[in-house]
């Protein structure tokens, strides 16, 4: 039996981690043949190693690099890399047309990849649509991807309502849960010995996990926000593990602020935690910054978190999340409040990967059809031009 080809698009560890459980599920499907598409943030070797770090062996999957790795620090870098991604996607489709494509979230790279897939009539399954992040360009990207996609796997009913509000057919909107939470189910905490081996220094409490990304919606001082977060963290942490920002405009400003604290005795800087992220999250006393993981994975792991600024404004947050403006006193106070609150019981959620993989399997090989825009409510009666003219005449009279 010939397996139907499907592709999973992942351009950075930001989407690779949450997708790892779904990829593992797809690789076990006897009907499907999985291909991985990447570019800009990851090359083939980096992608294979990143999946291996997540506990997923993708040796049997073909990997296609849509575009070379590119260090994105400003909008011009993103535009240049995006052009290469569009060309690479078109070339990959010409070589072998996928039966379906799976994409996650709101990465700007999708603005270049999705149009080529849509024009090639490849059914697209989108994960994590319908969410809100008012302080990032991700907000626009996410909703644009929703309108380009065919099937929608969303985290909760609030997200499902927003996707339907965008005119998507209810039958194509599926509440599957967040696949990133699948990784938490069996992940152990990181021992003192493992921490020493991984980071080269002893674990000291409180252990703070810190990630700051640029607010890309415009108008914010990225350097000031980063400085505010990092200073609050180093003031309280026994050890702070600080990770690099994603490949977004403003990345350089964040990296400069990280470099300013990198030599402190209680700071460990790592570009990415990879597969160690979940174990460290389960070990941490608090998560600080503006990453979506502070609102999704941290509450599920029972770890309090402090969300700073506007990047995630509007996104639904789990329990134990302290949301504060990017002001030094507010951030310091919230970190102290989070530490006083302490850890809570880990929340167990249904596995998302099987439901998402089933949607990919169902979409593969099916022809794409014209999308119907479903109005949220019946539109008001439309008046003719003559009626409008008559009405205006009466109004004037």
Buried (B, 14 or more C-beta within 10 A) or exposed (E): EEEBBBBBBBBBBBBBBBBBBBBBBBBEBEBBBBBBBBBBBBBBEBBBBBBBBBBBEBEEBBBBBBBEBBEBBEBEBBBBBBEBBBBBBBEBBEEEEBBBBBBBBBBBBBBBBBBBBBEBEBBBBBBBBBBBBBBBBBBBBBBBBBBBBBBBBBBBEBBBEBBBEBBBBEEBBBBBBBBBBBBBEEBEBBEEEBBEEBBEEEBBEBBBBBBBBBBBBEEBEBBBBBBBBBBBBBBBBEBBBBBBBBBBBBBBBBBEBBEBBEEEEBBBBBEBBBBBBBBBBBBBBBBBBBBBBBBBBBBBBBBBBBBBBBBBBEBBBBEBBBBBEBBBEBBBBBBBBBBEEEBEEBEEEEBBBBBBBBBBBEBBBEEBEEBEEBEEEEEEEEEEEEEEEEEEEEEEE
